[in-house]
């Protein structure tokens, strides 16, 4: 079949290079662990500068500054209430202290335990904000400067 016949049949001929470029473009839309940790550290400095409440409002509403690729900032208070969520503002104010992922893991408890040990990565399952599919996620969490709660930014694995 020649190219003209393929086009008239509605078929698309994709070169291997174009296919690779498409895969690379999709990969670039995913944040990396390094980017997530850097964004968490920037969020920490923002809290230090403007205070916990103002920073949480910024993390939720200022998508230009606090959302990159599929990365966004979350914040919890010490009781397990979402104070900020960069991808879903409907979660702000909700008590998530007993929130479980699809496998039954208590997400907030795992994050709080990690923060109590100085911070680090927590693995769990969460709905991707773009695809809406539940995927594996790793979130870097650290305590806020004033101890009001903790901040985190996660990557989808």
C-alpha positions in Angstrom: 0.0 0.0 0.0 1.4 3.4 -0.9 1.2 6.5 1.2 -1.6 8.0 -0.8 -3.8 4.9 -0.4 -3.0 4.8 3.3 -4.1 8.4 3.7 -7.3 7.9 1.7 -8.1 5.0 4.0 -7.6 7.2 7.1 -4.5 5.4 8.2 -1.7 7.4 9.7 1.9 6.4 8.9 4.1 7.3 11.8 7.9 7.2 11.6 9.8 5.6 14.4 11.3 9.0 15.2 7.8 10.6 15.5 6.7 7.8 17.8 9.8 8.2 20.0 9.2 12.0 20.2 5.6 11.3 21.2 6.7 9.0 24.0 9.3 11.5 25.2 6.8 14.4 25.2 4.4 12.3 27.4 7.3 11.4 29.7 8.2 15.1 30.0 4.7 15.8 31.4 5.5 13.7 34.4 7.4 15.3 37.3 10.5 13.7 38.7 11.5 12.9 42.3 14.0 15.7 42.1 11.4 18.2 40.9 8.9 17.1 43.6 11.5 17.5 46.4 12.6 20.9 45.1 8.9 22.0 44.9 8.3 20.8 48.4 11.4 22.8 49.6 10.1 25.9 47.8 6.7 25.4 49.4 8.4 25.2 52.8 10.2 28.5 52.1 6.9 30.1 51.0 5.3 29.1 54.3 8.2 30.6 56.2 7.8 33.8 54.2 4.0 34.3 54.2 2.7 32.0 56.9 0.9 28.7 56.8 -2.6 29.9 56.0 -1.7 32.3 53.2 0.7 29.8 51.7 -2.0 27.1 51.7 -4.3 29.4 49.9 -1.6 30.1 47.4 -0.8 26.4 46.9 -4.5 25.7 46.1 -5.3 28.7 43.9 -2.1 29.9 42.3 -1.7 27.2 39.6 0.9 29.2 37.7 3.3 29.3 40.6 2.5 26.0 42.4 1.6 23.5 39.6 4.2 22.1 37.2 3.6 19.2 34.9 1.6 16.8 37.1 3.2 18.1 40.3 1.2 20.1 42.8 1.6 21.0 46.5 -0.6 19.4 49.3 -0.7 20.5 52.9 -2.2 18.9 56.0 -2.7 20.3 59.5 -1.7 18.2 62.4 -5.2 16.7 62.7 -5.3 15.3 59.2 -7.3 18.0 57.5 -6.3 19.1 54.0 -5.3 22.7 54.1 -4.1 22.9 50.5 -4.5 20.7 47.4 -3.1 22.1 44.1 -5.1 19.7 41.9 -8.5 19.5 43.7 -9.7 22.4 45.8 -12.8 20.4 46.8 -10.5 18.4 49.2 -9.5 21.5 51.2 -11.1 21.5 54.6 -11.8 17.7 54.5 -10.6 15.5 57.3 -8.4 12.9 55.7 -7.0 11.4 58.9 -8.6 8.0 58.1 -8.2 8.2 54.3 -7.1 4.9 52.7 -5.8 4.1 49.3 -7.2 1.3 47.1 -5.0 -1.3 49.0 -6.2 -0.1 52.4 -3.1 1.9 53.3 -3.8 4.8 55.7 -2.2 7.6 53.7 -2.3 10.5 56.2 -1.0 8.2 58.9 1.9 7.0 56.7 2.8 10.6 55.8 2.6 11.8 59.5 4.9 8.9 60.5 7.4 9.8 57.9 7.3 13.5 58.9 7.8 12.5 62.5 11.0 10.7 61.4 12.3 13.9 59.7 10.5 13.7 56.4 10.9 11.6 53.2 9.0 9.6 50.6 5.6 7.8 51.1 4.2 5.4 48.5 0.5 4.9 48.0 -2.2 4.9 45.2 -4.0 8.1 44.1 -6.1 9.3 41.2 -4.0 11.1 38.6 -5.5 14.6 38.1 -5.3 14.4 34.3 -6.1 10.8 33.5 -8.4 10.3 36.5 -7.0 6.8 36.8 -5.7 5.5 40.1 -1.9 5.1 39.8 1.0 4.5 42.1 2.3 7.7 43.7 5.3 8.7 45.8 5.0 11.9 47.8 7.9 13.7 49.5 6.7 15.2 52.8 8.2 17.5 55.3 7.1 19.3 58.4 6.1 23.0 58.1 8.5 25.6 59.5 6.1 26.5 62.4 4.9 22.9 63.0 1.3 23.6 61.9 1.3 20.4 59.8 3.2 19.2 56.8 3.7 19.8 53.1 4.2 17.4 50.2 4.6 17.1 46.5 4.2 13.7 44.8 5.1 12.0 41.5 3.1 9.4 39.7 5.1 6.3 39.1 
